[in-house]
Each structure stands twice: as structure tokens, then as C-alpha cells.
Amino acid sequence: MVNHFICSSSDFWIPMARQLFNDMHVYGIKPNVWTYGVLLAGLCKNAQLDEAVALLREMESNGVAPGIFIYNILIHCLCKAGQLKDVENLVSDLLSKGLVPDRVACNTLIKGFCKKGLLSRAIELLNKMKQSGC
């Protein structure tokens, strides 16, 4: 049901989805990684990046471990918004948790670097990908 609300690109649906998400807690239903992912994607889709990052922190504090696909959602949205410093912090965070950026994350980062005119950073990352067999 949350997915239905989030699929619409409208600020109208986000509060409803968030309320439904909160109601899950009230009724003892623990959101899983997929539930968090859907809400996170909706927040990102609606350019509510601060709230999306806060949701990631909430997810972690509730004992739900974000996988690389959760990080990819945020990496994509932050790159799209041109917030590369935040992306770098996020990548450091995922690396500190033992996760490794996959091809999706690396390609998104390369695109983000290129859009900001940071071609040397993009080439550096591309070379690291080649070395790691990615």
C-alpha cells in the first residue's frame, strides 16, 4: 500500500505514505528493508533529500540494515541534486559498514562527477572499477 502512495510524484502522497508508515509502528508491524526503500525512493523522487537521509538513519537505529540498493537510491538522488559532498560522506558511510559500491553506484558517481565537471575524479573512479574487475 505504501508503494501505491509513493509511486505518484506528488507532495500530496508523501505525508499519507509517511502516516501509513508511522501507523505500522503503532500496530506493531516492523517495516523491513523493502518498506524503507519504497518510502526512501518516494522522498528522493520528491526532492526531500534531508528527510530521506534522516529516514536512512532511522532505519539503522531501528536495526534494519540498509543494503547497497538502499544506498544506491540515495546516491542517485544526491548526485542528481549535485550534492557530491553528501554523496562522498554517504559512500564513506557504506564503506565503513563493510558494503562495497556496485556497478550501479559507481556509474551513478561517475555521471555525477562528469555533470559537475570533475572529469579527473570520474576517470579515477573508472580506473578503480577496472582494477577491481567491475
Salt bridges, closest charged atoms under 4 A:
GLU51 OE2 - ARG18 NE 3.86
GLU58 OE1 - ARG18 NH2 2.97
GLU60 OE1 - ARG57 NH1 3.08
GLU60 OE2 - LYS97 NZ 2.65
GLU88 OE2 - ARG121 NH2 2.30
ASP93 OD2 - ARG57 NH1 3.03
ASP93 OD1 - LYS97 NZ 2.80
GLU124 OE2 - LYS128 NZ 3.65
